[in-house]
Amino acid sequence: MKTQSTAIGLLLNWRLHLIVIIVSVLSEWIGIQSIPVANAKLLFLPLFYSFILCLFVNPNITKFSNKIINKKNASIAAPIIVIAILPFIAKFGTLIGPALPKIAQAGSAMVFQELGNLGTMLIAMPIAVLVFKMRREAIGATYSIAREPNIALISDRYGLKSSEGIGVMGVYVMGTMFGTIYFAILAGFLATTGWFDPRALAMACGVGSGSMTAACSGSLATAFPTMKDELLAFAGASNLLTNATGLYVAIFIALPFSEWFYKKLSGEATSKMNKGAN
C-alpha cells in the first residue's frame, strides 16, 4: 500500500509537470525552424528543442538541476512518456482503416520492409567489428533496433550480463536518449531532398518504437501537409507490422545471420578450427 501511494505521489509530482509545461510552451514558441543543406533542408521541430531543454534540467546530466528536481522524481518521467504517446498511437489506428486500400497497393514493400534491418546490419556490423574492434557486443548492438522485444530475445538467448546483452542494452540506451531526435531530423531532411517517395519514408518510420515513429512521421507530416493523414496511416501500419513480425524476423533471420556475419568478420570460426586442429 505504501509503495502504491509513493508511486502515485511521484506521478503527481508538481515540479515534474511544471517543467514539462514550461518546456512545451518554449518549444512551441520557437516553432519549426530549418537550415538549408545543399538542395534540401534540416527541419527542427519543437520536439528537438524539448529534448535539448530537458537535458539541462535532468539531474542525471547537470548538477545544478538537483535544486529543481531530484533523480527519484525524474525517474518517473520514462513510464509517463509511454502513457503520453498512447493517444498518438490510437490516432494511428483510426487512420489505418480508411487507408487500407492504399496500404494494400504498397504490396510487398510494406510486408518485407522489416527485412530492411538486415541492410543496416551489413553496414553497422563491419564498422563495429573492423573499425571499433568490438567483439560479440556487436551482435547485440547491430542485429536489431534494440527495443524491448529485442532485449527480451537477447536476454533469453545469451543473458543481459553477456557481451551480446551489453551490446543490445548500449544501443537501447542510446536509442532512448537520441533515437527520437535522430529520426525526426533525418526524416525531415530526407523529405526535402526529393530522393524518396514520401510513402516510402513513412513506411521507414515504423521501426517498432512508438516515440520514434511519432517523431519521424510528424516530421514527414510537416513536410507534406497535404499527405498528412496518408503518411501517418502508412507509418502506423508499418509500425504495427514491425511489432507483429519483427520479433519473428529477429529470431529466425536477423540473429542467426548476425552470428554468422560476426564469425566471418572476426575470424572466430577459423580460430576455433585452428585450436581444435592443434
Beta strands, then each sheet from edge to edge (+ up, - down):
strand 1: 33-37
strand 2: 40-44
sheet 1: 1+ 2-
end
